[in-house]
Amino acid sequence: MVVLLSFWFVVSYLLGIVFVEPLNQFHLGGFPLGFWFAQQGSIYVFILLTFVYAFAMDRIDRRHGVDKSPALDSPKDSSETAE
């Protein structure tokens, strides 16, 4: 998880704030790259990190045998089975 936090820090703080001027020499989609990272790129990276984190937690759950949710094991609604 330290890797994910480090990646988040690099993208949000370093690329979006500290290194914005050198990155603005390059353009992505017509916008300066530093501006793009500060506005759009960091959002895309945060969404990607959320999926990576969820995948990693699912893998850890399976490894320890707690991968089933109690809601999935509950019986069906009694109104569906009663006739």
N, C-alpha and C positions, 0 to 999 in steps of 0.2 A: 504494500500500500504506500510505502514511502516513495516508490517509483512514480506512482500515479500523482501523488501530491507534488513531487518535484516537477513532473511534466506540466501540471496545472500552473505551478509558479512560473516556469519558464515562459509558457505561452501567454499567460495573463499579465504578468508584471514585466518581465524582461522584453519580450517581443512587442507587447502592446504599449509600453511606456518608456523603458530605458533605451532600447535600441530602435525607437521609432524613426529617428532622423536618418540613420544609415539605410534602414529598410525602405524608406520613402523614395530611394533612388530607383527602385524596381516597381513595376506596375502589375497588377493582377485585375483583369476585367476592367481596365481603364482607371482604376483607383490606385493610389500609392499603397505599397505593400504594408507599411506600418499602420496606415489608417485601416486597411482591410483586416489586419490582425486585431486591432483594437475594437473594431465594430462587429465584424462577422466571423473571422477566423477563430477567435476565442470561444464564441458560442458553439461553433461546430465541434471544436475540440472538447468542450465541456460535455456535449451530448455523447460524443464518442467515448469519453472517459466514464460516463455513466453506464454505458453498455458493457464496457470492459470490466468495470467493477461488479456489475450484476453477474456477468459470466464467471468471474473469478469466485464470487461468493457461492454461486450454484455448484461450482466444482468442489469447493471446500465442504459444502453441505453434503454432497454425494459421498465424499471421502469419509465423512464421519457418520454417515447413515441417517442424517436428518433432512433428507431431501424432499420428503412428502409433507405437504401442508395439512394440518388437521381438518381444514375445511374440505379437502378433497376426499377424506375418509368418512365424512358424515353421511348418514343414510339420506336417500332422496326425500323430498317433501312428502309428507303423508297424504296430502290432498291429491297428489298425482297417482298414488297407488290405490287409494280407497275408491271403491265403486259401489 
